[in-house]
């Protein structure tokens, strides 16, 4: 709990003309208190810790969530192997964080707008971005950002926290047009220490915008641990400064993530203003394939988090309800592998763009210096 304390009025008493003032201060008094809610529905073993929301009692809904998470994990593993063999560029694994993107995206409307950082493959897959497009983007081909499914969604934002401001702009347009739509901005814990994030939160609160910020708190901002980048007890409480609620959820619990997203998105959609969700997770792998987390992270830290695996947790829940089986698992794994392999082959068959493509979307009219560079790239001289 956060408590604000304010000093009372200053008392000033004049004695006689020419003498100094005598000042005193009233006793301290509390002017406001704030609390951050924590939400969890399934413990690490997949057992309910209390009453479940209605959707969690629906076998079709829960198995669909599981299938999407398994597909995401299968894709993730294949992307890493492609990078290791030089067939894909630097890639950021989302291993262990599949419940966040899946849970949030699963309650978004088709015409809502998703704005993400670079580790939300799970959300993109649920929203209809093809596996081929994701491969293409991480292969260095920007055409992969031209999503064939959710065309309203923004491309991946590698610049830390910049898309938080973009989300506020999108939500502002939605409000001005009186549209019942929501902008959903997913970002990492490190992004909450950037000025862009604070500016976005401030304007979202002042203007009561239909935007939801989802913080994937995986405990590491590249090589900087959570405790070294902010002294805030929670990241959820950063919403308080913006004048709206922030909640913290178990990000490895798909039920908790989905329920929190349902509440926040519905509030934003119906004019209740912005929301913020801090989803506690853990980055099981390196920051990217260009990183070696073993240089800065305790050796046993990742292994200690394996028992909280979101995929295994949901699988245990489904098994306990009798909604899943070894045979279904075997079939699902085979289908996911086949789907990923098909996308890989389609990606590798794409004819690369010409080198000059890097200039095509920078300016309406290229400045002379860049025009000369483009000419050289096209095989001409520098005139």
Secondary structure, DSSP 8 states (H G I E B T S, - for coil): -EEEEE---EEEE--STTS--EEEE---EEEEEE---EE-SB-TTS-BSS---GGGG-HHHHHHHHHHHHHHHHHHHHHHHHHHTTSS------TT-HHHHHHHHTTS-TTSEEEE-TT-HHHHHHHT--HHHHHHHHTT-GGGGS-SS-TTS-----STTHHHHHHHHHHHHHHHTT----EEEEEEGGGGGSHHHHHHHHHHHHTT-SEEEEEEE-SEETTEEHHHH---S-SGGGGGGGTS-EEEEETT-HHHHHHHHHHHHHHHHTT---EEEEEE----S-SSTT--GGGTS-TTHHHHHGGG-HHHHHHHHHHHHT---HHHHHHHHHHHHHHHHHHHHHHHTS----GGGGGTTT-SS--HHHHHHHHHHTT----
